């Protein structure tokens, strides 16, 4: 299931073409028949599974969304996107961003999902997981998925708490979900993006992240 409900096309500002990236470090660290994620697969950028919510906020700043119970948070990339749009509104088609959604258990990161624009991803995600690569490249790196969801846009590597979101038209990987366990990975909530328009204009002057609460 896709973790982010999108109101605009997903692209990413300050992104790099994944073709220029080396093989993903997560795939290289996975041993055949592994039952748990190695260290290289337990981190998305500066955030690692098991990290405290306070440490995440030190690394990334205040989240763009936090659930009422504190059990989930979401971060937009580039950081401070809302303020940047207020200073310089853009057309919706030119809006470039990605999202990191985190699920907490007892104040620590239990699962997280990063979604990025097809073909363009943050540098750390390209190196770590190979997001943005063709589906065939993902399968070469990680092997055939153990399970596909019903809509064939999420490939899971059970029993590992590792799955990839796949654009079933472009046949490219655009996101990854990891967790302390399969249940923790599946607990990462969905969020939605609401765009604000500049007065009397079709330009986007801000963005708000909304959750199910």
Secondary structure, DSSP 8 states (H G I E B T S, - for coil): --SEE-SS----TT-EEGGGS-S-HHHHH--TT-SS--GGGSEETTEETT-BHHHHHHHH-S-SEE-TTSSEEEEEESTTHHHHHHHS-B-GGG---EEEEEEEETTEEEEEEEE--TTEE-HHHHHHH-TTSBHHHHHHHH-S-SEE-TTS-EEE-TTSSEEEEEETTTTEEEEEEEESSHHHHHT---EEEEEEE-TTSSSEEEEEEEE--
